[in-house]
Amino acid sequence: MTEIPLTPSSPQAEKPWYANFLAFLIVALAPIGQMAIDIFVPSLPLMASEFAVDRTTVQWSVTLYLVAFAAGQLIYGPVSDSFGRRRALISGILLFLCGSAISILAQTITWFVVGRVVQGIGVTAASVLMRAIAADRFQGPKLAQVLTYMVIAWGVGPVIAPVLGATFQTSVGWRYSLVFLAVYAVVLLGLVVGVMKETNRRLLPLSASAIARGVV
C-alpha cells in the first residue's frame, strides 16, 4: 500500500507550548462521549412523560447511541489514516453538533432517537482520534503521561455527567443537557480548527481492506 507523505511542521519545529496544547486537547476530547451517555440518566422519567412514551422507549435513545458509537469506531481509524486526524475530527464534531441540534429541537421520541444516533456516530471521532493523536505526537514517558491523564478524564465524564444532568433538569430543563454538550463540542471544534495541526504525517489510501481490518 503506497503511503502519501505530508509536509506539516515537524515536532522539532513546533513551538514549545504546542505539545502542551495537544495534551490538553486530548484530555478535553476524552469525556464527551461518556458524558453524552450518562447526562440524561436523571431525566429519563421526565423525558418519558414529555414524549408521552414509556421509560423503556426512552432508553432506546441510550441503546442506539451506544450502537452508533460502536459502529463509528470501525470507520474513523481508516478515514483518519487516509484523510488526516484533523479532518476526521472536524467532521465527527460537526456530525455530533448536527445530532445535538436534532435532539434539542425534537418534538417526538423518534426524532430524539435519530439525533442521538447521529450524535453517537459523530462523537466516536473524539474517542478514536484522541488515542491516535497521542500516538502520532508523543513517545515514551510523555506518551504514557498523556494517556494517563486521558484515561482519568475519560473516567471523570460519567461521574460528573449525572450531576450536571440533574442540575440542568431542576434549574432550566433537561434539554439544556444537550445544549451543554453542544457548547462543549463547539469549544472543541474551535480548538481543532483554530489551533490544531495535522499529526498524521503519512496518509494511506482509503480501501475496503483497511476498513475490514478495523472490523477484525
C-alpha positions as CSV (number, residue, x, y, z in Angstrom):
1,M,0.0,0.0,0.0
2,T,1.5,3.3,-1.1
3,E,1.9,6.0,1.5
4,I,1.2,9.6,0.7
5,P,3.7,11.9,2.5
6,L,2.6,15.0,4.2
7,T,4.6,18.1,4.9
8,P,3.2,19.6,8.2
9,S,5.7,21.1,10.6
10,S,7.8,18.5,12.4
11,P,7.6,18.2,16.2
12,Q,11.1,19.8,16.4
13,A,9.8,22.9,14.6
14,E,6.7,23.3,16.7
15,K,6.6,26.0,19.4
16,P,7.1,24.7,22.9
17,W,3.6,25.4,24.0
18,Y,2.1,23.3,21.2
19,A,2.9,20.0,22.8
20,N,1.1,21.1,25.9
21,F,-1.9,22.3,23.8
22,L,-2.1,18.8,22.1
23,A,-2.0,17.1,25.5
24,F,-4.8,19.4,26.7
25,L,-6.9,18.8,23.6
26,I,-6.5,15.0,24.0
27,V,-7.7,15.2,27.6
28,A,-10.6,17.6,26.6
29,L,-11.7,15.1,24.0
30,A,-11.8,12.2,26.4
31,P,-15.0,12.8,28.5
32,I,-17.5,14.0,25.9
33,G,-18.5,10.6,24.6
34,Q,-19.2,9.2,28.1
35,M,-20.9,12.4,29.3
36,A,-23.4,12.1,26.4
37,I,-24.5,8.8,27.7
38,D,-24.9,9.5,31.4
39,I,-26.0,13.1,31.4
40,F,-29.6,12.0,30.7
41,V,-29.9,9.3,33.3
42,P,-31.6,11.5,36.0
43,S,-34.1,12.9,33.3
44,L,-35.3,9.6,31.8
45,P,-38.7,9.6,33.7
46,L,-39.3,13.3,32.8
47,M,-38.4,12.7,29.2
48,A,-40.8,9.7,29.0
49,S,-43.5,11.9,30.3
50,E,-42.8,14.8,27.9
51,F,-42.6,12.5,24.9
52,A,-45.7,10.5,26.1
53,V,-43.9,7.2,25.9
54,D,-42.8,4.6,28.5
55,R,-39.4,4.7,30.0
56,T,-38.2,1.6,28.0
57,T,-38.9,3.5,24.8
58,V,-36.8,6.5,26.0
59,Q,-34.0,4.1,26.9
60,W,-33.7,3.3,23.2
61,S,-32.0,6.7,22.9
62,V,-29.2,5.3,25.0
63,T,-29.1,1.9,23.4
64,L,-29.0,3.1,19.9
65,Y,-26.4,5.8,20.8
66,L,-24.1,3.1,22.0
67,V,-24.7,1.0,18.8
68,A,-23.9,4.1,16.7
69,F,-20.8,4.8,18.9
70,A,-19.6,1.2,18.3
71,A,-20.2,1.4,14.6
72,G,-18.3,4.7,14.3
73,Q,-15.2,3.1,15.8
74,L,-14.8,0.9,12.8
75,I,-14.8,3.9,10.5
76,Y,-12.8,6.8,12.0
77,G,-9.5,5.0,12.2
78,P,-9.2,4.2,8.5
79,V,-10.7,7.5,7.5
80,S,-8.1,9.4,9.6
81,D,-5.3,7.3,8.2
82,S,-6.4,8.4,4.7
83,F,-7.6,12.0,5.2
84,G,-5.8,13.0,8.4
85,R,-6.7,13.2,12.0
86,R,-7.7,16.9,11.9
87,R,-10.2,16.5,9.0
88,A,-11.8,13.4,10.5
89,L,-12.1,15.1,13.9
90,I,-13.7,18.2,12.5
91,S,-16.1,16.0,10.5
92,G,-17.0,14.0,13.6
93,I,-17.6,17.1,15.8
94,L,-19.7,18.7,13.1
95,L,-21.8,15.5,12.9
96,F,-22.2,15.5,16.7
97,L,-23.4,19.1,16.6
98,C,-25.9,18.2,13.9
99,G,-27.2,15.4,16.1
100,S,-27.4,17.7,19.0
101,A,-29.5,20.2,17.1
102,I,-31.9,17.4,16.0
103,S,-32.2,16.2,19.6
104,I,-32.7,19.7,21.1
105,L,-35.5,20.5,18.6
106,A,-37.1,17.1,18.7
107,Q,-40.8,17.0,19.5
108,T,-41.2,13.3,19.2
109,I,-39.2,10.4,20.6
110,T,-38.4,9.2,17.1
111,W,-36.6,12.4,16.1
112,F,-34.9,12.5,19.5
113,V,-33.5,9.0,18.9
114,V,-32.4,9.9,15.4
115,G,-30.5,12.9,16.8
116,R,-28.9,10.6,19.4
117,V,-27.8,8.1,16.7
118,V,-26.2,11.0,14.8
119,Q,-24.5,12.2,18.0
120,G,-23.2,8.7,18.6
121,I,-21.6,8.3,15.2
122,G,-20.1,11.8,15.4
123,V,-18.7,11.7,18.9
124,T,-16.8,8.5,18.2
125,A,-14.3,10.6,16.4
126,A,-13.2,12.1,19.7
127,S,-12.8,8.7,21.4
128,V,-10.9,7.1,18.5
129,L,-8.7,10.0,17.4
130,M,-7.6,11.2,20.9
131,R,-5.5,8.0,21.1
132,A,-4.3,8.3,17.5
133,I,-3.2,11.9,18.0
134,A,-1.4,10.9,21.2
135,A,0.5,8.1,19.4
136,D,1.3,10.4,16.5
137,R,2.8,13.1,18.6
138,F,4.2,11.7,21.8
139,Q,6.6,8.9,22.7
140,G,7.9,7.1,25.7
141,P,7.2,8.5,29.2
142,K,5.5,11.6,27.7
143,L,3.0,9.4,25.8
144,A,2.4,7.3,29.0
145,Q,1.7,10.5,30.9
146,V,-0.7,11.9,28.3
147,L,-2.6,8.6,28.1
148,T,-2.8,8.5,31.9
149,Y,-4.4,12.0,32.0
150,M,-6.7,10.9,29.1
151,V,-7.9,7.9,31.0
152,I,-8.6,9.9,34.1
153,A,-10.6,12.5,32.1
154,W,-12.5,9.6,30.4
155,G,-13.4,8.2,33.8
156,V,-14.4,11.5,35.3
157,G,-17.0,12.1,32.5
158,P,-19.6,9.5,33.6
159,V,-19.1,10.6,37.2
160,I,-19.9,14.3,36.8
161,A,-22.4,13.9,33.9
162,P,-25.4,12.7,36.0
163,V,-24.8,15.6,38.5
164,L,-24.8,18.1,35.6
165,G,-27.9,16.5,34.1
166,A,-29.8,16.7,37.4
167,T,-28.7,20.3,37.8
168,F,-30.0,21.3,34.4
169,Q,-33.2,19.4,34.9
170,T,-34.1,21.1,38.1
171,S,-33.0,24.6,37.1
172,V,-33.6,25.2,33.4
173,G,-34.8,21.9,31.9
174,W,-33.3,18.6,30.7
175,R,-32.8,19.8,27.1
176,Y,-30.1,22.1,28.4
177,S,-28.0,19.0,28.9
178,L,-27.9,18.8,25.1
179,V,-27.1,22.5,24.9
180,F,-24.2,22.0,27.3
181,L,-22.9,19.1,25.2
182,A,-23.2,21.2,22.0
183,V,-21.4,24.1,23.6
184,Y,-18.6,21.7,24.7
185,A,-18.4,20.4,21.2
186,V,-18.2,24.0,19.8
187,V,-15.3,24.7,22.0
188,L,-13.5,21.5,20.9
189,L,-14.2,22.4,17.3
190,G,-12.7,25.9,17.8
191,L,-9.6,24.4,19.2
192,V,-9.2,21.9,16.4
193,V,-9.9,24.4,13.6
194,G,-8.1,27.3,15.1
195,V,-5.0,25.7,16.6
196,M,-4.5,22.0,15.9
197,K,-2.2,21.0,13.1
198,E,-2.3,17.6,11.3
199,T,-0.5,15.0,13.3
200,N,-0.6,12.1,10.8
201,R,2.4,12.7,8.5
202,R,1.9,9.6,6.4
203,L,-1.5,9.2,4.8
204,L,-2.6,5.9,3.3
205,P,-5.2,5.4,0.5
206,L,-8.6,4.5,1.8
207,S,-9.5,1.0,0.9
208,A,-12.1,-1.7,1.8
209,S,-9.3,-3.8,3.3
210,A,-8.3,-1.1,5.7
211,I,-11.9,-0.8,7.0
212,A,-12.1,-4.6,7.2
213,R,-9.0,-4.7,9.4
214,G,-10.8,-2.2,11.7
215,V,-13.7,-4.6,11.9
216,V,-11.5,-7.6,12.7
